[in-house]
Amino acid sequence: MRPRPPVHGRGIFSGTGLIITGLAATLLAMIFPIWSYADRSGTGLDTLNAETVSTGYGPLSALDRDFITKVRLAGLWELPAGQQARQKGATPAVRTAGQHLVEGHAFLDERVRDVAGKLSLALPNEPTEQQQEWLATLNAAEGVEYDWRFANILRLAHGKVFSVVAQVRASTRNTLVRKLADDANTTVLDHITVLEATGYVDFDALARDMVADSTPPLTPTPAPPGPTADPAPAVPMTPPPPPPSPSPSYTLPPAATSPRADDSEDFGEPEDSGEPERFEVS
């Protein structure tokens, strides 16, 4: 019998070696995308870690710090706006909204300064340029125009910050920021409610302004069924046209909450006669 020739090429090219090599390649193919995705620019994970600092109250992200600054900035212009509305408001509903702004932002400003001190954060001491322009607009307005501008400017500002508060409350890992977001959420929602109770909020203009400031979606949403018209272009908010008669009357909406005991003393509101209140606008 002729002897069997020696078998060469054992090892990686053998059947077992090919199986092992294939399994190893498959494992690497599964691991690499996970590793690559974690470090890939644009996922947000590397940015989050780079901008987050450790504190005794938990990690403090860049969004957390921005939120703390925005709470302080809101108080720097909305508190004086509320003080002004208590004096210039042509209707009790606007003066009541001003009182809510004063009380709410006095409370929030004390809270945010306490949080910033514990986290060693510096806070601004004057409103932004846009906030100063809003105050200048209110300073120049009088009567019905003032009430309209006050309700719409403040409602727009509160609507923008409301979404920021929700995002921070849902994502923060810092216990101080989480509690501040709770307080801000309660305060902002109260202010939105009393501003809408004035009856002056233009919800159509408000919706256009909120959409104009939002980020467009990555993919277009399907059109609604039936015929559609082009949306109205976003325009700056303007007060309503002058009333047709010299002394029109406006019916106020019901109060959002029960009036405080000192409301009538502060604002000189008439006693409740059981009928909807009507106020003459000069």
C-alpha positions, 0 to 999 in steps of 0.5 A, a space after each residue: 500500500 502506498 503511504 498517504 502523503 503528508 497533509 499540509 495547510 492545517 491551522 487557519 485553513 482547516 475546517 475547524 480554523 475556518 469556522 473559528 475565523 468566521 465566528 470571530 469575524 462575525 463577533 467583530 462585525 457585531 461589536 464594531 458598530 456599537 463602539 463606532 456609534 458611541 463615539 461617532 460625532 453627532 450622537 450627542 453622547 460625547 458632547 453631553 459628557 464633555 459639557 457635564 460637570 460633577 457636583 455634590 447634587 449630581 451631574 450638571 449638564 450644559 442644559 441644566 446651566 442654561 435653564 438656571 440662567 433662563 430662570 434668572 433672566 425671566 425674573 429680571 424683566 417679568 417681575 418689573 413687567 408685573 409691577 407695571 401691570 398692577 399700575 397701568 392695567 386697564 382691567 382688573 384681570 390684567 392687574 391680577 395677572 401682574 400681581 401673579 407675575 410679581 409673586 411668582 418671580 419673586 419666589 423663583 428668583 429667590 430659589 434660583 439664586 439659592 441653587 446657583 450659590 450651591 452650584 457655584 454658578 454666576 447669574 446675569 444681573 440685567 435682562 437680555 436685549 430682546 427682553 429690554 425691547 419688550 419692556 420698552 414696548 410696554 412702557 410706550 403703550 397705554 390703555 387697551 393697547 397696553 393690556 393687549 400687548 402685555 397679555 400677548 408678549 408675556 404669554 409668548 415668553 412663557 410659552 417658550 420657556 414652558 417647553 424648556 422647563 419640561 425638557 430639563 425636568 425630564 432629563 436632568 440628573 441633578 437633584 437641585 435642578 430637578 426641584 427648581 424645574 418643579 417650582 418653575 413648572 408650577 409658576 409658569 403654568 399659573 402665569 399662562 393661565 392668568 394671562 389667558 384669563 385676561 381675554 386678550 391673548 391672540 392664539 392664532 398669532 401665538 401659534 404662528 410665532 411658536 412655529 416660526 421659532 421651532 426647529 423644522 421636522 426631519 421628515 415632512 408630515 403627511 398632509 391632512 385629508 381634504 382641500 388645504 390652503 396655504 398657511 397665513 404668513 407669520 406677521 408681527 403681533 399688532 393690537 386690535 383695531 380701534 373700537 367703533 364707539 367711544 366707550 365700548 364694554 368688554 366682558 371679562 372671562 371668569 377668574 382662573 382661581 378664587 380671588 384672594 381676600 385682599 384683591 378687592 382692596 388692592 385693585 378696587 374691584 366692584 362687589 360681585 353682583 352675580 352678573 358678568 363684570 363689564 368695564 368701560 375702557 376710555 
